[in-house]
Amino acid sequence: MTASAPPPSGPGAADRIRRADAVFLAVLVTLGGFYVAALVALLTADVAFLTTAGAAPPAPLRLLQPLWNAGHALLGVFADPAIRHSFALTLVSCSITTLLSLVVAIPLGYLLSRHEFRGRQLVDAILDIPIVLPPLVLGISLLILFQFWPFRLVADRVVFQVPAVILAQFMVSAAFAARIMRAGFDQIDPRQERVAVVLGCTRAQAFTRVVVPQASGPILAAGTIAWARALGEFGPLLVFAGATRMKTEVLSTTVFLELSIGNLRAAVAVSVLMVLAAVVVLVVTRACAGGWQAGGGQPPPRAAAPAPERTSAFS
């Protein structure tokens, strides 16, 4: 075992430590701040583009011309019935996708976190496929899947229909939600669950009454990520669901359609709306999570908990 270096001592040692710490923090701020600044610059450029032109505001608001232009551009896109339909379908499909993702992610995350079974590593690797594959490839795979029995029996009701939108979003979002749920279950001390079983609870009762209440934070996080991921989905939707106006068009495909006809201003306005929708969901979710923790839903922090004990699924 290598001995740790003794702390510096002698005259000026404290100043040297402060200077070294200042340099270290400066490096961290520079590297991390560059990426944050790039994100802010992207959003600022979009908003600045929307402020460059527009109808003249009323005389009392002339000084607010840029803000007037941006607001007019954002609200003006809703004058198009196709974009209104796209916005409504996006909210509905993302919400349904989030619920379906949680229905799958919670049991998957729990099984991978708590149980050992044959093929566990294979299942773990399969979950990474939607994350590492190019989204376009996933859309093609879905399209091919519905050429075979028994999926082809319902292909006319799914492919290039609204269910295809939800299915394409779900196939990607569920993988991210499952990863978050597994990490969340790994952080929960399994001893309380084992005590509940010893006291007479079934595994299902211990899961629903002990584990799930403690996993409220990860569930909120998984739902938020699933919703945001579904909002930004594009490749699988374009291939598997299409981008038909007033039918399967969602906000991500609206941006593509507006760009394809040269309407850059509308495309940027819809992009900013997507950012605002994502921000609202993130803020509301985090506020709910903070209120839940303040209300006593989060167990008090404890010292380092032991790694979760895995049991055999065949015992």
JONORRA-V275654 format. One record per residue. N is the residue number from 0. RES is the residue in one small letter. BURIAL is + if it has 9 or more other C-alpha atoms within 8 Angstrom, else -. Layout:
n,res,burial
N,RES,BURIAL
N,RES,BURIAL
This chain:
n,res,burial
0,m,-
1,t,-
2,a,-
3,s,-
4,a,-
5,p,-
6,p,-
7,p,-
8,s,-
9,g,-
10,p,-
11,g,-
12,a,+
13,a,-
14,d,-
15,r,-
16,i,-
17,r,-
18,r,-
19,a,-
20,d,-
21,a,-
22,v,-
23,f,-
24,l,-
25,a,-
26,v,-
27,l,+
28,v,-
29,t,-
30,l,-
31,g,-
32,g,+
33,f,-
34,y,-
35,v,-
36,a,-
37,a,-
38,l,-
39,v,-
40,a,-
41,l,-
42,l,+
43,t,-
44,a,-
45,d,+
46,v,+
47,a,+
48,f,-
49,l,+
50,t,+
51,t,-
52,a,-
53,g,+
54,a,-
55,a,-
56,p,-
57,p,-
58,a,-
59,p,-
60,l,+
61,r,+
62,l,-
63,l,-
64,q,+
65,p,-
66,l,-
67,w,+
68,n,+
69,a,+
70,g,-
71,h,+
72,a,+
73,l,+
74,l,-
75,g,-
76,v,+
77,f,+
78,a,-
79,d,-
80,p,-
81,a,-
82,i,+
83,r,+
84,h,+
85,s,+
86,f,+
87,a,-
88,l,+
89,t,+
90,l,-
91,v,-
92,s,+
93,c,+
94,s,+
95,i,+
96,t,+
97,t,+
98,l,+
99,l,+
100,s,+
101,l,+
102,v,-
103,v,+
104,a,+
105,i,+
106,p,-
107,l,+
108,g,+
109,y,+
110,l,+
111,l,+
112,s,+
113,r,+
114,h,+
115,e,+
116,f,-
117,r,-
118,g,-
119,r,+
120,q,-
121,l,-
122,v,-
123,d,+
124,a,-
125,i,-
126,l,+
127,d,+
128,i,-
129,p,+
130,i,+
131,v,-
132,l,-
133,p,-
134,p,+
135,l,+
136,v,+
137,l,+
138,g,+
139,i,+
140,s,-
141,l,+
142,l,+
143,i,-
144,l,-
145,f,+
146,q,+
147,f,-
148,w,-
149,p,-
150,f,+
151,r,+
152,l,-
153,v,+
154,a,+
155,d,-
156,r,-
157,v,+
158,v,+
159,f,+
160,q,+
161,v,+
162,p,+
163,a,+
164,v,+
165,i,+
166,l,+
167,a,+
168,q,+
169,f,+
170,m,+
171,v,+
172,s,+
173,a,+
174,a,+
175,f,+
176,a,+
177,a,+
178,r,+
179,i,+
180,m,+
181,r,+
182,a,+
183,g,+
184,f,+
185,d,+
186,q,-
187,i,+
188,d,+
189,p,-
190,r,-
191,q,-
192,e,+
193,r,-
194,v,-
195,a,+
196,v,+
197,v,-
198,l,-
199,g,-
200,c,+
201,t,-
202,r,-
203,a,-
204,q,+
205,a,+
206,f,+
207,t,+
208,r,-
209,v,+
210,v,+
211,v,+
212,p,+
213,q,+
214,a,+
215,s,-
216,g,-
217,p,+
218,i,+
219,l,+
220,a,+
221,a,+
222,g,+
223,t,+
224,i,+
225,a,+
226,w,+
227,a,+
228,r,+
229,a,+
230,l,+
231,g,-
232,e,+
233,f,+
234,g,+
235,p,+
236,l,+
237,l,+
238,v,+
239,f,+
240,a,+
241,g,+
242,a,+
243,t,-
244,r,-
245,m,+
246,k,-
247,t,+
248,e,+
249,v,+
250,l,+
251,s,+
252,t,+
253,t,+
254,v,+
255,f,+
256,l,+
257,e,+
258,l,+
259,s,-
260,i,-
261,g,-
262,n,+
263,l,-
264,r,+
265,a,+
266,a,+
267,v,+
268,a,+
269,v,+
270,s,+
271,v,+
272,l,+
273,m,+
274,v,-
275,l,-
276,a,-
277,a,+
278,v,-
279,v,-
280,v,+
281,l,+
282,v,-
283,v,-
284,t,+
285,r,-
286,a,-
287,c,-
288,a,+
289,g,-
290,g,-
291,w,+
292,q,+
293,a,-
294,g,-
295,g,-
296,g,+
297,q,-
298,p,-
299,p,-
300,p,-
301,r,-
302,a,-
303,a,-
304,a,-
305,p,-
306,a,-
307,p,+
308,e,-
309,r,-
310,t,-
311,s,-
312,a,-
313,f,-
314,s,-
